[in-house]
Amino acid sequence: MGAVPVLDLAGEPYEVGYEHGRRAKALIEHNLDLYFRRFRDEVGLSRDEVLRRARVHLERIRTGFPGYAAMVGGLAAGSGLPLLPLMALNARYELFYGEFVRQGLGGSACTAFAVLPEHVQEGHLILGENWDWFLGVAGLWLRIRGEDLTVLCFTEAGIAGGKIGLNSAGVGLCVNGLVSHLDRWEREGVPFHVRCWQILNARTLDEAVAMVESDGCPGSANFLLGQAGRPGQGAAVDLERAPTGALRWEPQQGFLVHANHFLAPERLGLVQPLAEERYSTYLRQARLTELLGHAAAQGPIAAETLQDFLRDHLGFPDSVCRHPSPAFPDYAQYHTVLSVIIDLHARRLWHTAGPPCRSGYNEVALLEP
């Protein structure tokens, strides 16, 4: 399956977006074609309607989040591609999940975890995730150097910033899609990809938590956060965010696991329309919790063991390592696009492009030697 390409970027937001667009134009064009087909075939949104919604999103981004808007503007200039389709790509979380809720469909499948240093062989804080999404989506690692902070993050080509990764302050982020009956693409608040970028620029875990808890949100999402401290020390927390607020979960037995459902939706006043995703999300939550709990009870866990857990096929194809299902048409298939293990103490990560059962993990460092 190979490795996800890495782009080294630096400068102001517009410059970062410009180089992303210039150097990844072919991949961005591929993703635009893929997404507009999925908008049409999976949730019934015409190109004109997607672009209408993208225009609304663009005005809100320009008003509330000018730095992010500058990155998207740079993407358009660097790639030579029209701005509104690129904004639709950057708003794809709100556009898809809003339709999933309105049409009573389920969301996608992702399984994330954190293991505290006392349960890891090297005494390091580890975050990890199988990020499951569309077949064929093109991803990138962006290594973005700022004046006093460097961020290494995964994104889909053409989406500004990133949604999974770490920074030079030792803060890390993994994510899960969630759905609630209150999610609406047009709702005011911080869009998903903007919030992810804010978190990845946080300098402390408390600051990252505040980024999740502050302001409103158009739709629901889960944010698993961590920060490495001194050798052998580190902290992690999970925050389920919905239009009604945020619910915080602390590690139990030294680890956290989260899939694609609210763990206590009634505490946020929510109903979650999981549809066909219900079986998979509860299966993956229980299975990874079981694997980590058993391993933690036996002693410190090796990084290779965590990689094996992300290859688990119990309940295939709806397993932790997700694969296309014969129950769904080709245009509605999902699988594991990225598997990642993040060592927040070492400031490096290991990943596979595609399901981890098919390849070994590739290493990427936050800072090159």
C-alpha positions in Angstrom: 0.0 0.0 0.0 3.0 2.3 0.4 3.2 5.4 2.7 1.3 8.6 2.8 3.3 11.4 1.2 4.8 14.1 3.4 4.8 17.8 2.5 7.2 20.2 4.4 5.6 23.6 4.6 6.3 26.9 6.4 5.2 30.5 6.6 2.0 32.4 7.1 -1.3 30.6 6.5 -1.7 31.8 2.9 1.9 30.6 2.1 1.2 27.2 3.7 -2.0 26.8 1.7 -0.3 28.0 -1.5 2.5 25.4 -1.3 0.0 22.7 -0.3 -2.0 23.6 -3.4 0.9 23.9 -5.8 2.6 20.7 -4.8 -0.5 18.5 -4.4 -2.6 19.7 -7.3 -3.2 16.3 -8.9 -4.2 14.7 -5.6 -6.5 17.7 -4.9 -8.2 17.3 -8.3 -8.6 13.6 -7.5 -10.3 14.3 -4.2 -12.6 16.9 -5.7 -13.8 14.5 -8.3 -14.3 11.8 -5.6 -16.2 14.0 -3.2 -18.5 15.5 -5.8 -19.4 12.0 -6.9 -20.1 10.9 -3.3 -22.1 14.1 -2.6 -24.3 13.1 -5.6 -24.5 9.3 -5.2 -24.4 8.8 -1.5 -26.4 11.7 -0.1 -28.1 13.2 -3.2 -26.6 16.6 -3.2 -26.2 18.2 -6.7 -23.1 20.2 -7.5 -25.0 23.4 -7.5 -26.4 22.7 -4.0 -23.0 21.8 -2.7 -21.5 25.0 -4.1 -24.3 27.0 -2.6 -23.6 25.6 0.8 -19.9 26.1 0.3 -20.5 29.8 -0.3 -22.3 30.1 3.0 -19.5 28.2 4.7 -16.9 30.5 3.1 -18.4 33.7 4.4 -18.6 32.3 7.9 -14.9 31.2 7.7 -13.8 34.5 6.4 -15.6 36.3 9.2 -14.8 34.1 12.2 -11.6 32.3 11.2 -9.5 34.5 8.9 -6.3 32.4 9.3 -8.0 29.3 8.1 -9.7 31.2 5.3 -6.3 32.4 4.2 -5.0 28.8 4.0 -8.0 27.9 1.8 -7.4 30.9 -0.4 -3.8 29.9 -0.7 -4.8 26.4 -1.7 -6.9 27.8 -4.5 -4.1 30.2 -5.7 -1.4 27.5 -5.5 -3.4 24.8 -7.3 -5.1 27.1 -9.8 -8.5 25.4 -8.8 -11.7 27.3 -8.1 -12.2 28.5 -4.5 -15.8 27.3 -3.9 -15.2 23.6 -4.7 -12.2 23.7 -2.4 -14.3 25.3 0.3 -16.8 22.4 -0.2 -14.0 20.0 0.4 -13.0 21.8 3.6 -16.7 21.8 4.7 -17.2 18.2 3.8 -17.6 17.0 7.4 -20.6 19.3 8.0 -22.0 18.6 4.5 -21.9 14.8 4.8 -22.7 14.4 8.4 -25.6 16.9 8.2 -27.1 14.7 5.5 -26.4 11.5 7.3 -28.5 12.8 10.2 -31.3 14.3 8.0 -31.6 11.1 6.0 -31.2 8.7 8.9 -27.9 7.3 7.7 -25.0 6.2 9.9 -21.6 7.9 10.0 -18.2 6.5 9.2 -16.1 4.1 11.2 -13.0 5.2 13.2 -11.4 3.7 16.3 -9.1 5.7 18.4 -7.2 5.1 21.7 -4.7 6.5 24.1 -2.4 4.5 26.5 -0.8 6.2 29.4 3.0 6.0 29.9 2.8 3.5 32.9 1.4 0.9 30.5 3.8 1.4 27.6 7.2 -0.4 27.5 9.2 2.8 26.8 7.2 4.9 29.4 5.8 7.0 26.6 2.3 8.4 26.0 0.8 6.7 22.9 -2.2 7.8 20.8 -3.5 5.8 17.9 -6.3 5.4 15.4 -7.7 3.6 12.5 -9.2 6.4 10.4 -11.9 4.9 8.2 -13.4 6.8 5.3 -14.0 6.7 1.5 -12.3 4.2 -0.8 -9.7 6.0 -2.8 -9.4 9.3 -0.9 -5.9 10.8 -1.2 -4.2 11.7 2.0 -1.1 13.7 3.0 1.1 14.3 6.0 1.8 18.1 6.4 4.8 19.0 8.4 4.2 22.7 9.0 6.9 24.9 10.7 5.7 28.0 12.4 7.8 30.6 14.3 7.6 28.7 17.6 5.6 25.5 16.9 5.8 22.7 14.4 2.8 20.6 13.6 2.8 17.1 11.9 -0.7 16.3 10.8 -2.7 14.1 8.5 -5.1 15.7 6.0 -7.0 14.9 2.8 -5.3 16.6 -0.1 -7.1 20.0 -0.5 -8.2 20.3 3.2 -6.3 23.0 5.0 -4.6 22.1 8.3 -5.1 18.5 9.6 -7.2 16.3 11.8 -4.8 13.7 13.3 -1.3 14.4 14.5 1.0 16.1 17.0 3.0 19.2 17.6 6.4 20.2 19.1 4.7 21.0 22.4 3.9 17.3 22.8 0.1 17.8 22.2 -1.6 15.1 20.1 -5.0 14.6 18.5 -7.1 11.7 17.2 -10.7 12.1 16.0 -14.0 10.2 15.5 -17.1 11.1 13.6 -20.3 11.3 15.7 -23.9 12.0 14.8 -26.8 13.5 16.8 -30.3 14.6 16.0 -29.2 18.2 16.4 -26.4 18.3 13.8 -27.0 20.7 10.9 -24.5 21.9 8.2 -25.9 25.4 8.5 -25.7 25.7 12.3 -23.4 28.4 13.7 -20.2 27.5 15.5 -16.7 26.2 14.9 -16.5 23.8 11.9 -14.8 20.5 12.4 -11.7 21.0 10.4 -11.2 24.5 11.8 -11.4 23.1 15.4 -9.0 20.3 14.6 -6.5 22.9 13.4 -7.0 25.0 16.5 -6.3 22.0 18.7 -3.1 21.1 16.7 -1.8 24.5 17.5 -2.4 24.3 21.2 0.6 24.5 23.5 -0.9 22.7 26.5 -3.5 20.0 27.0 -5.7 22.5 28.9 -5.6 24.8 26.0 -6.5 22.0 23.6 -9.4 21.0 25.9 -10.6 24.6 25.9 -10.5 24.6 22.1 -13.0 21.7 22.1 -15.3 23.1 24.8 -15.4 26.7 23.6 -18.1 28.2 21.2 -20.7 26.2 19.4 -20.5 23.6 16.7 -22.6 22.7 13.6 -22.2 19.0 14.2 -21.0 16.4 16.6 -17.5 14.9 16.8 -15.1 13.2 19.2 -11.7 14.6 20.1 -9.1 12.3 21.9 -6.3 14.5 23.2 -3.0 13.9 24.9 0.2 15.7 25.9 3.5 14.2 26.9 5.2 15.5 30.0 8.5 14.7 31.5 9.9 11.2 30.7 7.4 8.7 32.1 4.6 11.3 32.5 1.7 12.4 30.3 -2.0 12.9 30.3 -4.9 12.1 28.0 -8.6 12.9 27.9 -11.5 12.3 25.5 -14.1 14.9 24.7 -17.4 14.2 22.9 -18.6 17.5 21.4 -22.2 18.1 20.4 -24.3 21.2 19.7 -25.5 21.0 23.3 -22.0 21.0 24.9 -19.0 18.7 25.6 -18.7 15.5 27.7 -15.4 14.6 29.1 -14.0 11.0 29.6 -10.9 10.2 31.6 -8.7 7.1 31.2 -9.8 3.9 32.9 -7.2 1.3 33.7 -4.6 3.5 32.1 -6.2 3.9 28.7 -9.0 5.4 26.6 -10.9 4.0 23.6 -13.5 5.7 21.4 -15.4 4.6 18.3 -18.3 6.3 16.6 -21.0 6.6 19.2 -21.6 8.8 22.3 -20.9 6.8 25.4 -23.7 8.5 27.4 -25.9 10.5 24.9 -28.6 11.2 27.5 -26.1 13.3 29.5 -26.0 15.7 26.5 -29.7 15.4 25.7 -29.1 13.7 22.4 -30.5 11.0 20.2 -27.9 9.4 17.8 -29.2 8.0 14.5 -26.5 5.3 14.0 -28.4 3.2 11.4 -26.3 0.5 9.9 -23.2 1.7 11.8 -24.6 0.7 15.1 -23.2 -2.9 15.0 -19.7 -1.9 14.0 -19.2 1.0 16.4 -20.2 -1.0 19.5 -18.2 -4.0 18.3 -15.0 -1.9 17.7 -15.4 -0.1 21.0 -15.7 -3.3 23.0 -13.0 -5.2 21.1 -10.3 -2.6 21.4 -11.2 -2.1 25.1 -10.9 -5.8 25.6 -7.5 -6.1 23.8 -6.0 -3.1 25.7 -7.4 -4.2 29.0 -6.0 -7.7 28.7 -2.6 -6.4 27.5 -2.3 -3.8 30.3 -3.0 -6.4 32.9 0.0 -8.5 31.6 2.5 -5.6 31.9 3.9 -2.8 29.7 2.7 -2.9 26.1 5.0 -2.8 23.1 4.3 -0.5 20.2 4.2 -3.6 17.9 1.4 -5.0 20.0 -0.6 -1.8 19.5 -0.1 -2.1 15.8 -1.4 -5.7 15.9 -4.5 -4.5 17.8 -5.2 -2.1 14.9 -5.0 -5.1 12.5 -7.8 -7.0 14.5 -10.5 -8.6 12.3 -13.0 -9.7 14.8 -16.4 -9.1 13.2 -14.8 -8.6 9.7 -15.5 -6.5 7.6 -17.0 -4.2 10.4 -13.9 -4.8 12.5 -11.3 -2.5 14.0 -9.4 -3.0 10.8 -12.3 -2.0 8.5 -12.9 -3.4 5.1 -15.6 -2.8 2.4 -18.8 -4.7 3.0 -20.8 -6.7 0.4 -23.9 -5.3 2.0 -23.4 -1.8 0.5 -23.1 -0.5 -3.1 -19.7 0.6 -4.4 -20.5 4.3 -4.0 -21.2 3.8 -0.3 -18.1 1.8 0.8 -15.8 2.7 3.6 -12.5 1.1 4.8 -9.4 2.0 6.9 -7.7 4.7 4.9 -5.0 5.4 7.6 -3.7 3.5 10.6 -1.5 5.6 12.9 0.4 5.1 16.2 1.6 8.5 17.7 4.4 8.5 20.3 4.0 11.9 21.9 7.3 11.7 23.9 9.4 10.7 20.9 7.6 13.3 18.7 7.2 10.7 15.9 4.5 8.4 14.5 4.1 5.3 12.4 1.4 4.8 9.8 0.0 2.7 7.0 -1.7 3.9 3.9 -4.8 1.7 3.8 -5.7 -1.2 6.1 -2.8 -2.1 8.4 -3.3 -5.8 7.8 -1.9 -5.3 4.3 1.5 -3.6 5.1 4.0 -2.6 7.7 4.1 0.8 9.5 6.1 3.7 8.0 7.8 6.1 10.4 7.6 9.9 10.2 9.3 12.2 12.6 8.0 15.6 13.7 11.4 17.1 13.2 13.8 15.7 10.6 17.3 14.8 11.9 
